[in-house]
């Protein structure tokens, strides 16, 4: 991640702008008692921003879809009695108006909504003239331009305090996390929009409380500006996303376990060694490109041969053989299945593209 200004949340009305910013609270506001119990426990840990889902977009009907607008009254109580800032997700214009009416301090826009440019524009129009801090979660699909477009719509409405939330990406593929992080996408967002602070949502990436610490540490290692973590006094009894929520005590332990790395280093010896290592990386990258070029040349030759013999491009048994073989070889070299799978799927797709072009060339 690119280095950004030292205090990216300056001007947001926060008492503490040190990194990491922490937003915590239950996945869903369930009862007034649950909201206040959680907020008091987090207040004792000096958590400044309380989060709670009021409207819950669910994948399937007949599941708990949030307590609705009456939960905003409970958030108002958290503000007045505990002096905490409160935040919630909005998915449509009605939600925006309700949140503003009850004085919600910070809103965020969820992954399903950020994937829809029409919905994003409607929300942006509803926010014109209201400079409330807004976070935009990444879309469910791994498309950095779609994410940037969603943020640009909010900026276009005149909102000056805006940030991004990385919550991972949906996939049909089996993975150890609920949503695949695909860290390279938020890194690219940060490169292209370096002034936009970005925080990580380890709860939705991980889907299990056991992996939240490792995800949070990864985010800190990548210079994220903060974390939004679901917290519940009795997670196993939660009405939604029970497995990914922490108790306030466990949240405190997680935060205390995090190591914060230096954003920049000025030590000449460190910079010299780093430069030497990066030079080696550049050399290996060049070698990889040369190998890929040669591999694609062979793929094209195969395409010509298949065309001459009227054989279909895709040979499923051969592809499965490649995957099985490379996964095993990768394991022997301490390379993850995720890396090997993604790299060789991309190589295979490029080979198919080249052979398709050859197959359809007119003599």
Secondary structure, DSSP 8 states (H G I E B T S, - for coil): -----TTTTTTS--S---SSEEEEE-SB---HHHHHHHHHHHHHTT--EEE-BSS---SSTTS-----THHHHHHHHHHHHH--EEEEEE-SHHHHHHHHHTT-SEEEE-HHHHT-HHHHHHHHHHTTT---EEEEE--SS--HHHHHHHHHHHHHTT--SEEEEE--B--SS--SSSSB--HHHHHHHHHHSTTSEEEE-HHHHHSSGGGHHHHHHHHHHTT--EEEEEB-TTGGG-SS-GGG-B-HHHHHHHHHH-----S----HHHHHHHHHHHHHHHHHHHHHHHHHHHHHHHHHHHHHHHHHTT--S--HHHHHHHHHHHHHHHHHTT--HHHHHHHHHHHHHHHHHHHHHHHT---
